[in-house]
Amino acid sequence: RPEFKTASFAEGVETLNDLLPGMVLEGAVTNVTNFGAFVDIGVHQDGLVHISSLSDRYVDDPHKVVKAGDIVKVKVLEVDLQRKRIALTMRLDEQPGDTASRRSASSGQRNTGSRPATPTPRAKQQQSSAGNSAMSDALAAAFKKR
């Protein structure tokens, strides 16, 4: 039989209150989904490693990176005590708070911080009223005639 490995949980980390962003822990993958993997880190609540945090490279299928039972090292990104959710990453160089900018960059959009990645309803209204295209100009003229 192959050697049976188990995760060695960190001493003193037993509840959600013991977790702090930036902690590096060892855990066992309990479930793999299309959007990521759930990891047991010994606090009676599995944490989620989002698909974008599984690897430094693009991951199209989490099942290609991890499988249930794998022992992995993860870093705590965020702990939401009210909803009992733990955000984890397997990218150990990633810092807590980096997820929003990295995820928008991985989807092909760069978030420069000077403007929102997705236009607000007010911005959309300003764009359409500014007449950014021939089609929008034609529609605006047609509605003015009514």
DSSP file (Angstrom, degrees, kcal/mol; ACC not computed):
  #  RESIDUE AA STRUCTURE BP1 BP2  ACC     N-H-->O    O-->H-N    N-H-->O    O-->H-N    TCO  KAPPA ALPHA  PHI   PSI    X-CA   Y-CA   Z-CA
    1    1 A R              0   0    0      0, 0.0     3,-0.1     0, 0.0     2,-0.1   0.000 360.0 360.0 360.0 145.4    0.0    0.0    0.0
    2    2 A P        -     0   0    0      0, 0.0     2,-0.1     0, 0.0     0, 0.0  -0.365 360.0 -85.1 -70.7 157.5    1.1    3.5   -0.6
    3    3 A E        -     0   0    0      1,-0.1     2,-0.6    -2,-0.1     0, 0.0  -0.379  40.1-132.6 -63.9 136.4    2.0    5.7    2.3
    4    4 A F        -     0   0    0     -3,-0.1     2,-0.4    -2,-0.1    -1,-0.1  -0.833  24.9-165.5 -95.3 117.2   -1.0    7.4    3.9
    5    5 A K        -     0   0    0     -2,-0.6     2,-0.3    64,-0.1     0, 0.0  -0.826   6.4-171.3-106.6 142.2   -0.3   11.1    4.5
    6    6 A T        -     0   0    0     -2,-0.4     2,-0.2    65,-0.0    65,-0.1  -0.913  31.0-102.3-124.7 156.0   -2.4   13.4    6.7
    7    7 A A        -     0   0    0     -2,-0.3     2,-0.9    63,-0.1    21,-0.1  -0.540  26.3-135.4 -75.0 140.0   -2.2   17.2    7.1
    8    8 A S        -     0   0    0     -2,-0.2    18,-0.4    19,-0.1     3,-0.1  -0.858  25.1-144.3 -96.7 105.6   -0.4   18.4   10.2
    9    9 A F        -     0   0    0     -2,-0.9    33,-0.1     1,-0.1    18,-0.1  -0.357  24.6 -96.9 -70.9 148.5   -2.7   21.2   11.5
   10   10 A A    >   -     0   0    0     31,-0.4     3,-1.3    16,-0.2     2,-0.2  -0.375  39.2-111.3 -67.7 139.8   -1.1   24.2   13.1
   11   11 A E  T 3  S+     0   0    0      1,-0.2    -1,-0.1    -2,-0.1     3,-0.1  -0.489 100.9  19.1 -69.6 138.7   -1.0   24.2   16.9
   12   12 A G  T 3  S+     0   0    0     -2,-0.2     2,-0.8     1,-0.1    -1,-0.2   0.417  95.5 108.1  83.1  -2.4   -3.2   26.8   18.5
   13   13 A V    <   +     0   0    0     -3,-1.3    -1,-0.1     1,-0.2     3,-0.1  -0.854  30.9 128.5-109.4  96.6   -5.4   27.2   15.4
   14   14 A E        +     0   0    0     -2,-0.8     2,-0.3     1,-0.1    -1,-0.2   0.595  62.1  35.0-124.6 -19.5   -8.7   25.5   16.4
   15   15 A T  S >  S-     0   0    0     -3,-0.2     3,-1.3     1,-0.1     4,-0.4  -0.845  84.6-102.5-132.5 169.6  -11.5   28.0   15.6
   16   16 A L  G >  S+     0   0    0     27,-0.3     3,-1.3    -2,-0.3    -1,-0.1   0.840 119.2  62.8 -59.5 -33.2  -12.2   30.7   13.0
   17   17 A N  G 3  S+     0   0    0      1,-0.3    -1,-0.3    64,-0.1    64,-0.0   0.735  96.1  59.5 -65.8 -21.7  -11.2   33.3   15.6
   18   18 A D  G <  S+     0   0    0     -3,-1.3    -1,-0.3    25,-0.1     2,-0.2   0.639  86.7  96.9 -80.5 -14.6   -7.7   31.9   15.7
   19   19 A L    <   -     0   0    0     -3,-1.3    60,-0.1    -4,-0.4    -6,-0.0  -0.552  51.0-176.0 -82.0 139.3   -7.2   32.6   11.9
   20   20 A L    >   -     0   0    0     -2,-0.2     3,-2.0    58,-0.1    56,-0.3  -0.990  35.9 -98.5-130.5 141.2   -5.4   35.7   10.8
   21   21 A P  T 3  S+     0   0    0      0, 0.0    56,-0.2     0, 0.0     3,-0.1  -0.337 110.3  32.6 -56.6 135.2   -4.9   36.9    7.2
   22   22 A G  T 3  S+     0   0    0     54,-3.3     2,-0.1     1,-0.3    55,-0.1   0.218  82.0 137.3 101.3 -13.6   -1.4   36.0    6.0
   23   23 A M    <   -     0   0    0     -3,-2.0    53,-2.5    53,-0.1     2,-0.6  -0.445  45.7-144.7 -66.8 136.6   -1.1   32.7    8.0
   24   24 A V  E     +A   75   0A   0     51,-0.2     2,-0.3    -2,-0.1    51,-0.2  -0.926  29.6 170.1-104.0 123.0    0.4   29.8    6.1
   25   25 A L  E     -A   74   0A   0     49,-3.0    49,-3.0    -2,-0.6     2,-0.4  -0.844  33.0-122.3-130.0 162.2   -1.2   26.5    7.0
   26   26 A E  E     +A   73   0A   0    -18,-0.4     2,-0.3    -2,-0.3   -16,-0.2  -0.881  40.3 162.7-104.2 140.4   -1.2   22.9    5.8
   27   27 A G  E     -A   72   0A   0     45,-2.9    45,-2.8    -2,-0.4     2,-0.5  -0.927  35.7-112.5-150.2 173.3   -4.5   21.4    4.9
   28   28 A A  E     -AB  71  40A   0     12,-1.9    12,-3.1    -2,-0.3     2,-0.4  -0.942  30.9-120.5-115.4 131.6   -6.3   18.5    3.1
   29   29 A V  E     + B   0  39A   0     41,-2.8    40,-3.3    -2,-0.5    10,-0.3  -0.558  31.9 176.2 -69.5 124.3   -8.4   19.1    0.0
   30   30 A T  E     +     0   0A   0      8,-2.7     2,-0.3    -2,-0.4    -1,-0.2   0.728  63.1   6.6-101.9 -28.1  -11.9   17.8    0.9
   31   31 A N  E     - B   0  38A   0      7,-1.2     7,-2.9    36,-0.1     2,-0.5  -0.986  56.6-151.4-157.0 143.9  -13.8   18.7   -2.3
   32   32 A V  E     + B   0  37A   0     -2,-0.3     5,-0.2     5,-0.2     2,-0.2  -0.982  22.3 174.7-120.7 129.0  -13.0   20.0   -5.8
   33   33 A T  E >   - B   0  36A   0      3,-3.2     3,-0.7    -2,-0.5    30,-0.1  -0.633  48.4 -95.0-121.5 179.7  -15.6   22.0   -7.7
   34   34 A N  T 3  S+     0   0    0      1,-0.2     3,-0.1    -2,-0.2    29,-0.0   0.734 124.5  44.6 -68.7 -21.1  -15.7   23.9  -11.0
   35   35 A F  T 3  S-     0   0    0      1,-0.2    16,-2.3    26,-0.1     2,-0.3   0.396 126.6 -62.1-106.2   2.3  -14.9   27.2   -9.2
   36   36 A G  E <   -BC  33  50A   0     -3,-0.7    -3,-3.2    14,-0.3     2,-0.4  -0.996  59.3 -65.9 154.8-157.2  -12.1   26.0   -6.9
   37   37 A A  E     -BC  32  49A   0     12,-2.3    12,-3.2    -2,-0.3     2,-0.4  -0.990  28.3-134.8-136.8 142.6  -11.3   23.6   -4.0
   38   38 A F  E     -BC  31  48A   0     -7,-2.9    -8,-2.7    -2,-0.4    -7,-1.2  -0.825  23.9-163.7 -96.9 135.2  -12.3   23.3   -0.4
   39   39 A V  E     -BC  29  47A   0      8,-3.0     8,-2.8    -2,-0.4     2,-0.6  -0.973  16.1-139.4-126.4 130.0   -9.5   22.7    2.1
   40   40 A D  E     +B   28   0A   0    -12,-3.1   -12,-1.9    -2,-0.4     6,-0.1  -0.785  24.1 172.1 -84.9 117.0   -9.8   21.5    5.7
   41   41 A I        -     0   0    0     -2,-0.6   -31,-0.4     4,-0.4   -15,-0.1   0.222  59.3 -94.5-112.3  12.6   -7.3   23.5    7.8
   42   42 A G  S    S+     0   0    0    -33,-0.1     4,-0.1   -28,-0.0    -2,-0.1   0.703  97.1 106.4  90.1  21.4   -8.4   22.2   11.2
   43   43 A V  S    S-     0   0    0      2,-0.3   -27,-0.3   -27,-0.0   -29,-0.1   0.109  93.1-106.0-118.4  21.6  -10.9   24.8   12.3
   44   44 A H  S    S+     0   0    0    -29,-0.1     2,-0.3     1,-0.1   -29,-0.0   0.645 100.8  80.8  64.6  17.1  -14.2   22.8   11.7
   45   45 A Q  S    S-     0   0    0     -6,-0.1    -4,-0.4   -30,-0.0    -2,-0.3  -0.899  78.8-129.8-151.0 119.4  -14.9   24.9    8.6
   46   46 A D        -     0   0    0     -2,-0.3    40,-0.4    -6,-0.1     2,-0.3  -0.403  21.0-138.2 -69.8 145.5  -13.4   24.3    5.2
   47   47 A G  E     -C   39   0A   0     -8,-2.8    -8,-3.0    38,-0.1     2,-0.5  -0.707  14.1-122.3-100.4 156.6  -11.8   27.2    3.4
   48   48 A L  E     -Cd  38  87A   0     38,-2.8    40,-3.1    -2,-0.3     2,-0.7  -0.864  12.0-161.6-104.0 128.3  -12.2   27.9   -0.3
   49   49 A V  E     -Cd  37  88A   0    -12,-3.2   -12,-2.3    -2,-0.5    40,-0.2  -0.934  28.1-136.3-101.0 108.2   -9.3   28.2   -2.7
   50   50 A H  E >   -C   36   0A   0     -2,-0.7     3,-2.4    38,-0.7     4,-0.3  -0.268  20.4-110.4 -63.7 152.4  -10.8   30.0   -5.6
   51   51 A I  G >  S+     0   0    0    -16,-2.3     3,-1.1     1,-0.3     4,-0.4   0.827 120.0  56.7 -53.6 -34.6   -9.8   28.7   -9.1
   52   52 A S  G 3  S+     0   0    0    -17,-0.2    -1,-0.3     1,-0.2     3,-0.1   0.625 107.4  49.3 -74.3 -11.4   -7.8   31.9   -9.7
   53   53 A S  G <  S+     0   0    0     -3,-2.4    37,-2.5     1,-0.1    38,-0.6   0.295  86.6  86.7-108.1   7.9   -5.8   31.2   -6.5
   54   54 A L  S <  S-     0   0    0     -3,-1.1     2,-0.3    -4,-0.3    -2,-0.1   0.823 100.8  -1.3 -76.5 -31.0   -4.9   27.5   -7.3
   55   55 A S        -     0   0    0     -4,-0.4    -1,-0.2     2,-0.3    36,-0.1  -0.966  63.9-113.1-154.6 163.1   -1.8   28.2   -9.3
   56   56 A D  S    S+     0   0    0     -2,-0.3     2,-0.2    34,-0.1    -1,-0.1   0.655 102.0  65.0 -73.9 -16.0    0.4   30.9  -10.7
   57   57 A R  S    S-     0   0    0      1,-0.1    -2,-0.3    -3,-0.0     2,-0.2  -0.603 105.1 -79.5-103.3 165.9   -0.7   29.8  -14.2
   58   58 A Y        -     0   0    0     -2,-0.2     2,-0.5    -4,-0.1    -1,-0.1  -0.438  44.0-158.2 -64.0 132.9   -4.1   29.9  -15.8
   59   59 A V        +     0   0    0     -2,-0.2    -5,-0.1     1,-0.1    -1,-0.0  -0.966  21.0 172.8-118.4 117.6   -6.3   27.0  -14.6
   60   60 A D  S    S+     0   0    0     -2,-0.5    -1,-0.1     1,-0.3    -9,-0.0   0.711  79.7  26.9 -93.2 -22.9   -9.3   26.0  -16.7
   61   61 A D    >   -     0   0    0      1,-0.1     3,-2.1   -10,-0.1     4,-0.4  -0.916  63.5-156.4-141.8 112.1  -10.1   22.9  -14.7
   62   62 A P  G >> S+     0   0    0      0, 0.0     4,-2.4     0, 0.0     3,-1.4   0.774  92.6  70.3 -58.2 -25.9   -9.3   22.7  -10.9
   63   63 A H  G 34 S+     0   0    0      1,-0.3   -29,-0.0     2,-0.2   -31,-0.0   0.730  92.1  58.8 -65.4 -20.1   -9.4   18.9  -11.2
   64   64 A K  G <4 S+     0   0    0     -3,-2.1    -1,-0.3     1,-0.1     3,-0.1   0.677 113.0  38.1 -79.1 -17.3   -6.2   19.1  -13.2
   65   65 A V  T <4 S+     0   0    0     -3,-1.4     2,-0.3    -4,-0.4    -2,-0.2   0.847 125.4   9.1-100.9 -45.6   -4.4   20.8  -10.3
   66   66 A V     <  -     0   0    0     -4,-2.4     2,-0.3     4,-0.0    -1,-0.3  -0.905  56.1-162.8-135.2 161.6   -5.7   19.2   -7.1
   67   67 A K    >   -     0   0    0     -2,-0.3     3,-2.2    -3,-0.1   -38,-0.2  -0.963  43.2 -76.6-139.9 159.8   -7.9   16.2   -6.1
   68   68 A A  T 3  S+     0   0    0     -2,-0.3   -38,-0.2     1,-0.3     3,-0.1  -0.288 117.7  29.2 -56.9 134.4   -9.7   15.3   -2.9
   69   69 A G  T 3  S+     0   0    0    -40,-3.3    -1,-0.3     1,-0.3   -39,-0.1   0.180  84.5 136.7  99.2 -16.7   -7.3   14.0   -0.3
   70   70 A D    <   -     0   0    0     -3,-2.2   -41,-2.8   -42,-0.1     2,-0.6  -0.347  52.6-132.5 -62.6 143.0   -4.3   16.0   -1.5
   71   71 A I  E     +A   28   0A   0    -43,-0.2     2,-0.3    -3,-0.1   -43,-0.2  -0.890  36.8 174.1 -97.3 122.8   -2.2   17.7    1.3
   72   72 A V  E     -A   27   0A   0    -45,-2.8   -45,-2.9    -2,-0.6     2,-0.5  -0.902  33.6-125.4-131.5 156.0   -1.6   21.3    0.3
   73   73 A K  E     +A   26   0A   0     -2,-0.3     2,-0.3   -47,-0.2   -47,-0.2  -0.883  37.0 179.1 -98.0 132.1    0.0   24.5    1.8
   74   74 A V  E     -A   25   0A   0    -49,-3.0   -49,-3.0    -2,-0.5     2,-0.4  -0.918  23.1-139.3-132.5 157.3   -2.4   27.4    1.8
   75   75 A K  E     -AE  24  89A   0     14,-2.7    14,-1.7    -2,-0.3     2,-0.5  -0.953  25.8-120.2-115.9 138.6   -2.3   31.1    2.9
   76   76 A V  E     + E   0  88A   0    -53,-2.5   -54,-3.3    -2,-0.4    12,-0.2  -0.653  32.7 172.7 -77.7 123.8   -5.3   32.7    4.6
   77   77 A L  E     -     0   0A   0     10,-3.2     2,-0.3    -2,-0.5    11,-0.2   0.819  64.3  -4.7 -95.8 -42.6   -6.5   35.7    2.6
   78   78 A E  E     - E   0  87A   0      9,-1.5     9,-2.9    18,-0.1     2,-0.5  -0.994  51.6-155.4-156.3 144.9   -9.7   36.6    4.4
   79   79 A V  E     - E   0  86A   0     -2,-0.3     2,-0.8     7,-0.2     7,-0.2  -0.985   5.6-167.1-126.4 120.1  -11.8   35.4    7.3
   80   80 A D  E  >> - E   0  85A   0      5,-3.0     5,-2.0    -2,-0.5     4,-0.9  -0.879   5.4-177.2-106.8  99.5  -15.5   36.4    7.4
   81   81 A L  T  45S+     0   0    0     -2,-0.8    -1,-0.2     3,-0.2     3,-0.1   0.858  78.5  55.1 -68.2 -35.9  -16.7   35.4   10.9
   82   82 A Q  T  45S+     0   0    0      1,-0.2    -1,-0.2     2,-0.1    -2,-0.0   0.927 120.2  30.0 -64.7 -44.9  -20.3   36.4   10.3
   83   83 A R  T  45S-     0   0    0      2,-0.1    -1,-0.2     0, 0.0    -2,-0.2   0.454 105.9-126.0 -93.4  -0.5  -20.8   34.2    7.2
   84   84 A K  T  <5 +     0   0    0     -4,-0.9     2,-0.4     1,-0.2    -3,-0.2   0.939  58.7 146.6  54.8  52.7  -18.2   31.6    8.5
   85   85 A R  E   < - E   0  80A   0     -5,-2.0    -5,-3.0   -38,-0.0     2,-0.5  -0.945  34.5-162.3-122.2 142.0  -16.2   31.8    5.3
   86   86 A I  E     - E   0  79A   0    -40,-0.4   -38,-2.8    -2,-0.4     2,-0.6  -0.985   6.8-154.6-124.7 121.8  -12.5   31.4    4.8
   87   87 A A  E     +dE  48  78A   0     -9,-2.9   -10,-3.2    -2,-0.5    -9,-1.5  -0.863  23.0 178.3 -96.8 124.8  -10.7   32.6    1.7
   88   88 A L  E     -dE  49  76A   0    -40,-3.1   -38,-0.7    -2,-0.6     2,-0.3  -0.780  15.3-157.8-121.8 164.2   -7.5   30.8    1.0
   89   89 A T  E     - E   0  75A   0    -14,-1.7   -14,-2.7    -2,-0.3   -35,-0.2  -0.996  19.2-157.9-140.5 146.8   -4.8   30.8   -1.7
   90   90 A M  S    S+     0   0    0    -37,-2.5     2,-1.2    -2,-0.3   -36,-0.1   0.419  79.1  93.5 -96.9  -2.6   -2.2   28.2   -2.8
   91   91 A R    >   -     0   0    0    -38,-0.6     3,-2.1     1,-0.2    -1,-0.1  -0.762  61.8-170.8 -87.4  93.0   -0.2   31.1   -4.3
   92   92 A L  T 3  S+     0   0    0     -2,-1.2    -1,-0.2     1,-0.3   -18,-0.0   0.667  79.7  59.9 -67.6 -17.1    1.9   31.6   -1.2
   93   93 A D  T 3  S+     0   0    0     -3,-0.1    -1,-0.3     2,-0.1     2,-0.1   0.596  83.5 105.5 -82.5 -10.5    3.4   34.9   -2.6
   94   94 A E    <   -     0   0    0     -3,-2.1    -5,-0.1   -41,-0.1   -72,-0.0  -0.450  63.9-142.9 -72.3 140.2    0.0   36.4   -2.8
   95   95 A Q    >   -     0   0    0     -2,-0.1     3,-2.1     1,-0.1     4,-0.2  -0.787  27.4 -94.4-103.9 147.5   -0.8   39.0   -0.1
   96   96 A P  T 3  S+     0   0    0      0, 0.0   -18,-0.1     0, 0.0   -19,-0.1  -0.361 114.2  30.1 -56.8 135.0   -4.2   39.5    1.6
   97   97 A G  T 3  S+     0   0    0    -20,-0.1     4,-0.3    -2,-0.0     3,-0.3   0.272  93.3  97.3  96.7 -10.0   -6.2   42.1   -0.2
   98   98 A D    <>  +     0   0    0     -3,-2.1     4,-2.1     1,-0.2     5,-0.2   0.593  57.4  88.6 -83.2 -11.9   -4.6   41.4   -3.6
   99   99 A T  H  > S+     0   0    0     -4,-0.2     4,-2.7     1,-0.2     5,-0.3   0.858  81.7  52.9 -63.0 -41.0   -7.4   39.2   -4.8
  100  100 A A  H  > S+     0   0    0     -3,-0.3     4,-1.8     1,-0.2    -1,-0.2   0.930 114.2  41.0 -63.6 -45.5   -9.7   41.9   -6.4
  101  101 A S  H  > S+     0   0    0     -4,-0.3     4,-1.6     1,-0.2    10,-0.3   0.883 117.0  48.7 -71.5 -35.8   -6.9   43.4   -8.6
  102  102 A R  H  X S+     0   0    0     -4,-2.1     4,-2.3     2,-0.2    -2,-0.2   0.900 110.5  50.3 -70.7 -40.0   -5.5   40.0   -9.6
  103  103 A R  H  X S+     0   0    0     -4,-2.7     4,-1.0    -5,-0.2    -1,-0.2   0.898 111.4  47.4 -67.6 -38.8   -8.8   38.5  -10.5
  104  104 A S  H  <>S+     0   0    0     -4,-1.8     5,-1.9    -5,-0.3    -1,-0.2   0.872 113.2  49.8 -69.7 -33.2   -9.8   41.4  -12.7
  105  105 A A  H ><5S+     0   0    0     -4,-1.6     3,-1.4     1,-0.2    -2,-0.2   0.864 107.0  54.7 -69.9 -35.1   -6.3   41.2  -14.4
  106  106 A S  H 3<5S+     0   0    0     -4,-2.3    -1,-0.2     1,-0.3    -2,-0.2   0.735 101.5  59.0 -72.3 -20.3   -6.6   37.5  -14.9
  107  107 A S  T 3<5S-     0   0    0     -4,-1.0    -1,-0.3     2,-0.3    -2,-0.2   0.317 128.6 -94.6 -90.3  10.6   -9.9   38.0  -16.8
  108  108 A G  T < 5S+     0   0    0     -3,-1.4     2,-0.4     1,-0.3    -3,-0.2   0.392  94.6 107.8  98.3  -4.3   -8.2   40.2  -19.3
  109  109 A Q      < -     0   0    0     -5,-1.9     2,-0.5    -6,-0.2    -1,-0.3  -0.884  58.4-144.1-109.4 140.5   -9.0   43.5  -17.7
  110  110 A R        -     0   0    0     -2,-0.4     2,-0.9    -3,-0.1     3,-0.1  -0.895   6.2-151.1-101.5 127.4   -6.4   45.7  -15.9
  111  111 A N        +     0   0    0     -2,-0.5    -6,-0.1   -10,-0.3     6,-0.0  -0.851  17.2 177.1 -98.1 103.3   -7.7   47.5  -12.8
  112  112 A T        -     0   0    0     -2,-0.9    -1,-0.2     3,-0.2   -11,-0.0   0.617  41.6-123.4 -83.9 -12.1   -5.5   50.6  -12.7
  113  113 A G  S    S+     0   0    0      2,-0.5    -1,-0.1    -3,-0.1    -2,-0.1   0.215  93.5  93.7  89.7 -16.0   -7.3   52.0   -9.6
  114  114 A S  S    S+     0   0    0      1,-0.2    -3,-0.0     2,-0.0    -1,-0.0   0.712  98.0   9.9 -83.4 -20.2   -8.1   55.3  -11.4
  115  115 A R  S    S-     0   0    0      4,-0.0    -2,-0.5     0, 0.0    -3,-0.2  -0.985  91.8 -87.1-152.5 156.5  -11.5   54.1  -12.5
  116  116 A P        -     0   0    0      0, 0.0     4,-0.1     0, 0.0    -4,-0.1  -0.306  30.5-128.1 -66.8 150.3  -13.7   51.1  -11.8
  117  117 A A  S    S+     0   0    0      1,-0.1    -7,-0.1     2,-0.1    -5,-0.0   0.870  99.8  40.6 -66.1 -37.3  -13.3   47.9  -13.8
  118  118 A T  S    S-     0   0    0      0, 0.0    -1,-0.1     0, 0.0     2,-0.0  -0.949  98.8-111.0-113.4 134.1  -17.0   47.8  -14.7
  119  119 A P        -     0   0    0      0, 0.0    -2,-0.1     0, 0.0    -4,-0.0  -0.313  29.4-124.4 -64.2 141.2  -18.8   51.0  -15.5
  120  120 A T     >  -     0   0    0      1,-0.1     4,-2.4    -4,-0.1     5,-0.2  -0.381  29.9-103.2 -75.5 162.3  -21.3   52.2  -13.0
  121  121 A P  H  > S+     0   0    0      0, 0.0     4,-2.1     0, 0.0     5,-0.1   0.876 124.9  52.6 -56.1 -36.8  -24.9   52.8  -14.2
  122  122 A R  H  > S+     0   0    0      2,-0.2     4,-2.4     1,-0.2     5,-0.2   0.905 108.3  49.7 -65.4 -40.8  -24.2   56.6  -14.1
  123  123 A A  H  > S+     0   0    0      2,-0.2     4,-2.5     1,-0.2    -1,-0.2   0.892 109.9  51.4 -64.8 -39.0  -21.1   56.1  -16.3
  124  124 A K  H  X S+     0   0    0     -4,-2.4     4,-2.5     2,-0.2    -1,-0.2   0.909 109.9  49.7 -63.2 -40.9  -23.1   54.0  -18.7
  125  125 A Q  H  X S+     0   0    0     -4,-2.1     4,-2.4    -5,-0.2    -2,-0.2   0.913 111.5  48.4 -64.3 -42.3  -25.7   56.8  -18.9
  126  126 A Q  H  X S+     0   0    0     -4,-2.4     4,-1.7     2,-0.2    -2,-0.2   0.892 110.9  51.5 -64.9 -38.9  -23.0   59.4  -19.5
  127  127 A Q  H  X>S+     0   0    0     -4,-2.5     5,-0.8     1,-0.2     4,-0.6   0.937 112.5  44.6 -62.5 -45.9  -21.4   57.2  -22.2
  128  128 A S  H ><5S+     0   0    0     -4,-2.5     3,-0.7     1,-0.2    -2,-0.2   0.877 114.7  47.8 -70.0 -35.8  -24.7   56.7  -24.1
  129  129 A S  H 3<5S+     0   0    0     -4,-2.4    -1,-0.2     1,-0.2    -2,-0.2   0.757 104.4  61.5 -75.6 -21.9  -25.7   60.4  -23.8
  130  130 A A  H 3<5S-     0   0    0     -4,-1.7    -1,-0.2    -5,-0.2    -2,-0.2   0.678 107.8-127.5 -75.8 -15.5  -22.2   61.5  -25.0
  131  131 A G  T <<5 +     0   0    0     -3,-0.7    -3,-0.2    -4,-0.6    -2,-0.1   0.989  37.4 175.9  70.0  62.0  -22.9   59.6  -28.3
  132  132 A N      < +     0   0    0     -5,-0.8     2,-0.3     4,-0.0    -4,-0.1   0.605  63.2  31.5 -76.4 -11.5  -19.8   57.5  -28.5
  133  133 A S  S  > S-     0   0    0     -5,-0.1     4,-2.1     1,-0.1     5,-0.2  -0.943  81.5-112.3-143.0 163.9  -20.9   55.7  -31.6
  134  134 A A  H  > S+     0   0    0     -2,-0.3     4,-2.4     1,-0.2     5,-0.2   0.869 116.8  54.5 -62.8 -37.3  -22.9   56.3  -34.8
  135  135 A M  H  > S+     0   0    0      1,-0.2     4,-2.3     2,-0.2    -1,-0.2   0.921 108.4  47.1 -65.0 -43.7  -25.6   53.9  -33.6
  136  136 A S  H  > S+     0   0    0      1,-0.2     4,-2.4     2,-0.2    -1,-0.2   0.874 111.6  52.0 -67.6 -34.5  -26.1   55.7  -30.3
  137  137 A D  H  X S+     0   0    0     -4,-2.1     4,-2.3     2,-0.2    -2,-0.2   0.922 110.4  48.5 -63.5 -43.4  -26.2   59.0  -32.1
  138  138 A A  H  X S+     0   0    0     -4,-2.4     4,-2.1     1,-0.2    -2,-0.2   0.902 112.7  47.4 -64.6 -41.9  -28.9   57.7  -34.4
  139  139 A L  H  X S+     0   0    0     -4,-2.3     4,-2.3     2,-0.2    -1,-0.2   0.910 111.1  51.0 -66.3 -42.1  -31.0   56.3  -31.5
  140  140 A A  H  X S+     0   0    0     -4,-2.4     4,-1.7     1,-0.2    -2,-0.2   0.911 111.2  48.6 -61.9 -42.1  -30.7   59.5  -29.6
  141  141 A A  H  X S+     0   0    0     -4,-2.3     4,-1.5     1,-0.2    -1,-0.2   0.895 110.1  51.8 -64.8 -39.8  -31.9   61.5  -32.6
  142  142 A A  H  X S+     0   0    0     -4,-2.1     4,-0.9     1,-0.2    -1,-0.2   0.890 110.4  47.9 -65.3 -39.7  -34.8   59.2  -33.2
  143  143 A F  H  < S+     0   0    0     -4,-2.3    -1,-0.2     1,-0.2    -2,-0.2   0.822 107.4  56.1 -72.3 -29.0  -35.9   59.5  -29.5
  144  144 A K  H  < S+     0   0    0     -4,-1.7    -1,-0.2     1,-0.2    -2,-0.2   0.840 102.2  56.8 -68.6 -32.2  -35.7   63.3  -29.7
  145  145 A K  H  <        0   0    0     -4,-1.5    -1,-0.2     1,-0.3    -2,-0.2   0.806 360.0 360.0 -68.5 -29.0  -38.0   63.4  -32.7
  146  146 A R     <        0   0    0     -4,-0.9    -1,-0.3    -3,-0.2    -2,-0.2   0.489 360.0 360.0 -69.6 360.0  -40.7   61.5  -30.7
